Amino acid sequence: MSEKIKIILAEDEPALAQIIKESLETRNFEVVHCKNGEEASHEFLKNKPDILVLDVMMPKKDGFTLAQEIRKTDKKIPIIFLTAKSQTQDVVDGFHFGGNDYLKKPFSIEELIVRIHALLNRISNNKPEQNLQIGNYTFNIIKQTLHHSENIIPLTHRETSLLQLLIENKNDILDRSIILKKIWGDDDFFNGRSMDVFITKLRKKLSLDANIQIINIRNQGYKLID
């Protein structure tokens, strides 16, 4: 049996959520149901889903707001919006806020599954390069190394994850809390001190190119520039 596709389903209508969840689980999907946007945000940081299915109108945090927050750290995970809204502007807004597809209620489970597979196939056919360029360095994500001229600099798993996140958000401020929750799992004081140590290590390993900087934005986070 193939590996199950992991989905976070954020839907505040219990009956509809149960139908979607049970229907998907009978078709080899692993579904985590969240009753509101805040719960879905927490689950996204804790788990690594393959795709997000978000209702637009939810308590505590709506689907559009949640998608905007997710796009700050993950530009590529597929997001499908579910909504009863039918105005053209609502569809436009959905894509503007980071959605990849938009499904109007009522819909069939078969249509949802087709759209899920279509998005995942699109992602798999456009897999990112395992090598990323940063200044005069080549960053190999799979091998967890930095190459500069004849130098090969090994990275730890956490250094690799941190550098990849910084590169994906290059020239933008990356919030401390987002980094900590995504890589350390919690944004407490001790994890914050640990992250600062890892930032110092990365600065040292990137010091062969004077144009590369990891800037500390006080009380906000870090910005990578090159």
C-alpha positions, 0 to 999 in steps of 0.5 A: 500500500502506498504511503498515506497523504497527510491532510489538515482539514480545517472546518467548523461545521461538525457534520460536514467535517465528519463526512469529509474526514471519513470519506477521505480516510476510506481512500488512503488519506490521513486526516487531522480535523481542526475546528478553527483556524487557531487549532489548524495553525498549531497542527500545521506547526506540529505536523508536516502535512502534504496539503491543507484544506481550509474553510474560509469562514471559521471562528478564532482565525479565518482561512484567508488569515491562516493561509497568509500566516502559513505562506510566511514560512512555507511558500509551496504547500498546497492550499485548497479553500472551501467556502459557501461564498460564490462572488468572483472577488472571493475567488480572487481573494482566495488566490491572493491570500495564498490559495492554490485552488478554491472549492465552492460548497456544496461539492462532491468528495470525488471532486475534492480528491481529484483536486488534491491529487492534481495539486500534489502531482503538480508539486511532485513534478516541480520538485525543488533543486537539492542545491541552492545558491547563496552568494558564492556558496552552494548549499546542498540540502540533501547532503547537508553541506556548504560548498565554497570554492574548494571548501566543503563545510558540513552542517548539522540537521538543525543548521540545514533546516534553519539555513533553508528556512532563511534562504526561502525567506531571503530579504524578508524578516523571519519572525523568531516565534515562527522559526522556533515553532517550526524547527524547535517545536516551541518558542520558549526562552531556552529554545530561543537561546539555542536558536541564537547559538545556531545563528552564530554558527551559521554566520561563521560558516558563511563568513567566506563571503562578506556579502552574506549577512544574517541580521538580527532585527531586534524584538522581531527576528532575523533577515538573511541578505546576500 
